[in-house]
Amino acid sequence: MKKLEKMKKDKDIKAMYKIYKVKFKGKDSFNLYVKNLSEFFRITMDIYISGYTGVPKGCGKGPNGNGEWGRADAIKYWADKCNVKYRDINKYFYSVDEVSAYS
């Protein structure tokens, strides 16, 4: 919980949320956005930033059961885990990407 509280105070996270709400017309509350964003970073950061294909701990064994996945697999897993609708995935991704490049 300390991690989420720290994220809520971060100026970049606040900027990302503003873009999510204003530019992309996102519907989630700030608290839910931060919670989902925390999982988004945990689940997708390795594959998007460094290209590391290993599945993070607690995220299963990947679609082929070999402990690896691609970007699409990671983001789908995140969306399913956080109950983010398909049409809203890009709202999260681009709210982050517009503040700091995410790929």
C-alpha positions as CSV (number, residue, x, y, z in Angstrom):
1,M,0.0,0.0,0.0
2,K,2.9,2.4,0.6
3,K,3.8,2.0,-3.0
4,L,0.4,3.2,-4.1
5,E,0.4,6.1,-1.7
6,K,3.8,7.2,-3.0
7,M,2.5,6.9,-6.6
8,K,-0.5,9.0,-5.8
9,K,1.8,11.9,-4.9
10,D,4.1,11.6,-7.9
11,K,3.8,14.6,-10.3
12,D,4.3,12.4,-13.4
13,I,1.5,10.0,-12.3
14,K,-0.8,13.0,-11.8
15,A,0.1,14.3,-15.3
16,M,-0.6,10.8,-16.7
17,Y,-4.0,10.8,-15.1
18,K,-4.8,14.3,-16.4
19,I,-4.1,13.1,-19.9
20,Y,-6.1,9.9,-19.3
21,K,-9.1,11.9,-18.1
22,V,-9.0,15.0,-20.4
23,K,-7.5,13.8,-23.7
24,F,-8.7,10.2,-23.7
25,K,-11.9,10.7,-21.7
26,G,-11.0,8.0,-19.2
27,K,-13.7,7.0,-16.7
28,D,-11.7,5.5,-13.9
29,S,-11.2,7.4,-10.6
30,F,-7.7,8.5,-9.7
31,N,-7.4,5.8,-7.1
32,L,-8.4,3.0,-9.5
33,Y,-6.2,4.5,-12.2
34,V,-3.1,4.4,-9.9
35,K,-3.9,0.9,-8.7
36,N,-4.3,-0.3,-12.3
37,L,-1.2,1.6,-13.4
38,S,0.9,0.0,-10.7
39,E,0.0,-3.4,-12.1
40,F,0.5,-2.1,-15.6
41,F,4.1,-1.2,-14.8
42,R,4.7,-4.4,-12.9
43,I,3.4,-6.7,-15.6
44,T,4.4,-4.9,-18.8
45,M,7.6,-2.9,-18.0
46,D,10.2,-5.7,-18.7
47,I,8.8,-6.6,-22.1
48,Y,8.1,-3.0,-23.2
49,I,11.2,-1.3,-21.9
50,S,14.0,-3.9,-22.1
51,G,12.5,-6.5,-24.4
52,Y,12.9,-9.2,-21.6
53,T,10.3,-11.8,-22.4
54,G,10.2,-13.6,-19.0
55,V,6.8,-13.6,-17.3
56,P,6.8,-11.7,-14.0
57,K,6.3,-13.7,-10.8
58,G,2.6,-14.3,-10.0
59,C,1.6,-14.0,-13.7
60,G,1.5,-17.6,-14.7
61,K,3.7,-19.3,-17.3
62,G,2.7,-17.3,-20.4
63,P,0.5,-18.4,-23.3
64,N,2.7,-21.2,-24.4
65,G,3.5,-22.5,-20.9
66,N,7.2,-21.8,-21.3
67,G,7.5,-18.8,-18.9
68,E,7.8,-16.3,-21.8
69,W,5.4,-13.9,-23.5
70,G,5.3,-11.0,-25.9
71,R,4.0,-7.5,-25.6
72,A,0.4,-8.3,-26.6
73,D,0.3,-11.2,-24.2
74,A,1.5,-9.0,-21.3
75,I,-0.9,-6.2,-21.9
76,K,-3.8,-8.7,-22.4
77,Y,-2.9,-10.4,-19.1
78,W,-2.8,-7.0,-17.4
79,A,-6.2,-5.9,-18.8
80,D,-7.8,-9.2,-17.8
81,K,-6.3,-9.1,-14.3
82,C,-7.4,-5.4,-13.7
83,N,-10.8,-5.7,-15.5
84,V,-9.8,-3.0,-18.0
85,K,-12.0,-3.2,-21.1
86,Y,-10.4,-3.7,-24.4
87,R,-11.4,-0.2,-25.6
88,D,-9.7,1.3,-22.6
89,I,-6.3,-0.4,-22.9
90,N,-4.9,2.3,-25.1
91,K,-6.1,5.1,-22.8
92,Y,-3.8,3.7,-20.1
93,F,-0.9,3.0,-22.5
94,Y,-1.0,6.4,-24.2
95,S,-1.5,8.4,-21.0
96,V,1.8,6.9,-19.9
97,D,3.5,7.2,-23.2
98,E,2.6,10.9,-23.6
99,V,4.4,11.8,-20.4
100,S,7.4,9.4,-20.8
101,A,8.0,7.1,-23.8
102,Y,7.0,3.6,-22.8
103,S,8.6,1.6,-25.6
